[in-house]
Structures are given as structure tokens and as C-alpha cells.
């Protein structure tokens, strides 16, 4: 009996090579319009699908594969006597290989200017149906959905037979392929038509396995397109904890702007600064807490120079991330065999939402991208901050936004002097920040302080004043705001209310 393979691909990568090998293995090729022309132009003999079905492709190719002779050939059960009889009676031939990939809907709609008609015409109908039919009947049919599968498949076919294990794997990959396709289409049109999502649809490909998760007894993997954002230039494999700290560092640097540096340890800033250049920024950030910086993650907003590379090599750092490195800097930094060097390829702050798992599901929220909103700013104290103090207040506010709650951050000259993070009371966060600054010989006199949320009592502000701060920035909104403002006025400091809270859990 003749053997048939159906080929209908939008992505024609390696398709001529695949079909040549199928023909060598005595398969007759059925192909659709453009695929048939590509193969014929390459000198390969194919049967156009309309010749087999006796029905032309119609509606500009919208209908071409949806026919009983095609789906019957894929779906009939070869060991079922009734199916075999009906196939014979209806002149249906078994199609044992289905090679299909889909219209490039995702690629086309990544263009924000694409018109609706173009988007709609790139929704594949017959393709997903062929794929699902072949995947359903994997006991008899092999389904290929990616050029990456071709070589291994042909190697196995050349050995005489494609195993049931391979057909199962190809079937699962096929269902995953159509699921991803449908997920993208649904999400796209909900957004385009401004409809409230009926479900959270995530279909992210496995990017890589990690050695382990937060701890060695926990398995972990990366899914999605993380490596579209970072290129690993050197060092050991990134760990689960490295990745979380890296994202925290880069998000903070992106908020701080040019000539900025963030040093992160366990998702909290061990130091952050903006300097006259990137070397100055790193030095200022490092002074905040050089002890905690050991084993930390450093993110930089500018190219790493040789001078900065030498400085970075003075302590052990887990990860360094920057948009670029000079050749000399790379040579210097690669002397540390295990430290990871990453090149940031694009901003991470474009991600619109965040997701966390909970029992039975997930919590989804908008990413916290809101910063200072000028029309929400209120200065309720008698004393007003001067321009330099206001710059430092805004800087401190950005750092507090990226610090675990409860968060208190002391800043002077656009550099952190003390960070109190993750304490159960805001008063404790003040004390921790003061003790850290004192431990490293940093003077808080004349500094400013930021609090990620309002002060429930005046005691927190009074403690900040005792540390030497001359101005405070906080959201405001407490029922005791008057008490807090009175304390600031009594001690002749200025205070800024932002009207925005930045809890980070």
C-alpha cells in the first residue's frame, strides 16, 4: 500500500530537505498551495491537495484542507475493521505523517500598527485542526510542528520505523503548539477589543532548567523569554536566587536613570547611587554597606570600563549586569571564573503585570510602575525642602519603592546611607537603617529619609529626626497625619506627602 505524508507549512525552513528524505523513504507527498509550489520548484514531485480531494482551494485559501479524504486519512484507526472498511469504501488513503506549522499570527501582531483584517487573515484554521487530528491519532500518525524536529525524525525513519514513544512525544508537542497559538490569539483579541479577560492564560515554553530553586532540595525551571532580556557572557549557571535579585537590581537602576548603580542582597538594596559617572555611582553605592555587598548582585546603567572592572574585582560578587562592557573590562572581569557576567539586552520595566502563586491559583496585579506624580505632591510642613533636598527625597523614594516593607531609606547626595528593610514595625526599620549607617561610619546628619508607607504614629518620624535627617518623604494618609506633621514642625524639618504607597512583599 502507498504511504502518504501531508505537508502544509507557513515556515518553510528545512522543508525541502525533509520532503526529499520522505520521498527517499517511499512516501508520496500531499501538499497545499504555497508549500506545493516551493517543493515543485525544488524539483520534488508532490500531489496538490485539490487533486486528492477533487475540490479546489477556495476563498483565497481559507478553505483547502477541511475535507473527509484528508481528515479521514489521518483519523481512521488502522487496526479497527470497521474504520478500515469505511476508508476503503470512501477511497480514503492513510496519511501517516502530517507536517504542519501555522500562519504567523504572533509575528504579524507584534507590530502594534497591524490592521484588524491582516490580523484576522493570519489566524490559521485548517492547520490547528490537522495538527490536533494527527496528534489524537498518534498510535498510527507522526505529527511534525517545528523544523527543529525534522532531523531526529528522519534519523529514526531511516532506521526503519518511527517508534510509538517518538509519536507520543510529537503528539504532546503538537497539542502544546496549538494551545500556545490559541492562547496568544485569545489574549491578543481581548486586549485589542478592550474586553475584561475571562481567564489568565499562560503558555510559556521551557527556557532552561536551573540547578535548584531557593534551596538545593527544590527543583526549578525558567519558562518564557527571560533570555531575550539578558545574555550570559561568562560564569556559572544562574541560580533561582540570582535571577530574582538580578531583576530587583535592574528594576531599581532603570528607575534611578543614567549613571546609576544598585547592589542587591536577598532582594533588598545593600546600596544604590547615582554619580557623575558609573565608576562614581558604584563607589557611592558600595559605601552604604560593603559587608552586605559581598556575594551580592550589581546592576549598572552604563558600560563597564576597565577602571570599574578592577574595582568590581576587589570583592566577591555573584552577578554583574550592564548594557555593555569594554573589551578590556571583560578580560579583567573574566579572571573571576564563577562570577556571572550579564549583558542587559532590553528594559525589564516594560512588563505590565506580576503573578504569584497561591493555593489553587495565582494572584495577578499590575506592576508597580507609578512614581512621583507632581499633582499629588503635597508639602504640609512649615519648612519646605530646597531643590537639593527635593532631588534626594525623590531618589530615596525610588529606592524605598524597591525595598521590602516596612522600608526606611536614608539618602544624601543621591546615595543610600542606610536601609532598613522587611521589619515588622516601621520604627524598627528606622533603627536598623541607623545602625547599618553607623556600622559603616556614615553620617546621617543632613540626610533625607523615605518611608514606603505612612507613619501610623509620630514616633517613627521623631526617630528619623534623631538620626539627623532634615526632610522626610512618605505617602501620607494616616488618621494621625496631623500628629506626624506637628512633630516635623516642632523639630523644624520639612516633609513631603506623595499620595502613593509602595508596599513590597
Residue, then its C-alpha position, 0 to 999 in steps of 0.5 A: x500500500x502507498x504511504x502518504x505524508x501531508x505537508x502544509x507549512x507557513x515556515x518553510x525552513x528545512x522543508x525541502x530537505x525533509x520532503x526529499x528524505x520522505x520521498x527517499x523513504x517511499x512516501x508520496x507527498x500531499x501538499x497545499x498551495x504555497x508549500x506545493x509550489x516551493x517543493x515543485x520548484x525544488x524539483x520534488x514531485x508532490x500531489x496538490x491537495x485539490x487533486x486528492x480531494x477533487x475540490x479546489x482551494x477556495x476563498x483565497x485559501x481559507x478553505x483547502x484542507x477541511x475535507x473527509x479524504x484528508x481528515x479521514x486519512x489521518x483519523x481512521x484507526x488502522x487496526x479497527x475493521x470497521x474504520x478500515x472498511x469505511x476508508x476503503x469504501x470512501x477511497x480514503x488513503x492513510x496519511x501517516x505523517x502530517x507536517x504542519x506549522x501555522x500562519x504567523x499570527x504572533x509575528x504579524x501582531x507584534x507590530x502594534x500598527x497591524x490592521x484588524x483584517x491582516x490580523x484576522x487573515x493570519x489566524x490559521x484554521x485548517x492547520x490547528x485542526x490537522x495538527x490536533x487530528x494527527x496528534x489524537x491519532x498518534x498510535x498510527x500518525x507522526x505529527x511534525x510542528x517545528x523544523x527543529x524536529x525534522x532531523x531526529x525524525x528522519x534519523x529514526x525513519x531511516x532506521x526503519x520505523x518511527x517508534x510509538x514513544x517518538x509519536x507520543x512525544x510529537x503528539x504532546x508537542x503538537x497539542x502544546x503548539x496549538x494551545x500556545x497559538x490559541x492562547x496568544x490569539x485569545x489574549x491578543x483579541x481581548x486586549x485589542x477589543x478592550x474586553x475584561x479577560x475571562x481567564x489568565x492564560x499562560x503558555x510559556x515554553x521551557x527556557x532552561x532548567x536551573x540547578x535548584x530553586x531557593x534551596x538545593x532540595x527544590x527543583x526549578x525551571x525558567x519558562x518564557x523569554x527571560x533570555x531575550x532580556x539578558x545574555x550570559x557572557x561568562x560564569x556559572x549557571x544562574x541560580x533561582x536566587x540570582x535571577x530574582x535579585x538580578x531583576x530587583x537590581x535592574x528594576x531599581x537602576x532603570x528607575x534611578x536613570x543614567x549613571x546609576x548603580x544598585x547592589x542587591x542582597x536577598x532582594x533588598x538594596x545593600x546600596x544604590x547611587x547615582x554619580x557623575x559617572x558609573x565608576x562614581x555611582x558604584x563607589x557611592x553605592x558600595x559605601x552604604x554597606x560593603x559587608x552586605x555587598x559581598x556575594x551580592x548582585x550589581x546592576x549598572x546603567x552604563x558600560x563597564x570600563x576597565x577602571x570599574x572592572x578592577x574595582x568590581x574585582x576587589x570583592x566577591x560578587x555573584x552577578x554583574x549586569x550592564x548594557x555593555x562592557x569594554x573589551x578590556x573590562x571583560x578580560x579583567x572581569x573574566x579572571x573571576x571564573x564563577x562570577x556571572x557576567x550579564x549583558x542587559x539586552x532590553x528594559x525589564x520595566x516594560x512588563x505590565x503585570x506580576x503573578x504569584x502563586x497561591x493555593x489553587x491559583x495565582x494572584x495577578x496585579x499590575x506592576x508597580x510602575x507609578x512614581x512621583x506624580x507632581x499633582x499629588x505632591x503635597x508639602x504640609x510642613x512649615x519648612x519646605x525642602x530646597x531643590x537639593x533636598x527635593x532631588x534626594x527625597x525623590x531618589x530615596x523614594x525610588x529606592x524605598x519603592x524597591x525595598x521590602x516593607x516596612x522600608x526606611x531609606x536614608x539618602x544624601x547626595x543621591x546615595x543610600x546611607x542606610x536601609x532598613x528593610x522587611x521589619x515588622x514595625x516601621x520604627x524598627x526599620x528606622x533603627x536598623x537603617x541607623x545602625x547599618x549607617x553607623x556600622x559603616x561610619x556614615x553620617x546621617x546628619x543632613x540626610x533625607x529619609x523615605x518611608x514606603x508607607x505612612x507613619x501610623x504614629x509620630x514616633x517613627x518620624x521623631x526617630x528619623x529626626x534623631x538620626x539627623x535627617x532634615x526632610x522626610x518623604x512618605x505617602x501620607x494618609x494616616x488618621x494621625x497625619x496631623x500628629x506626624x506633621x506637628x512633630x516635623x514642625x516642632x523639630x523644624x524639618x520639612x516633609x513631603x506627602x506623595x499620595x502613593x504607597x509602595x508596599x513590597x512583599 
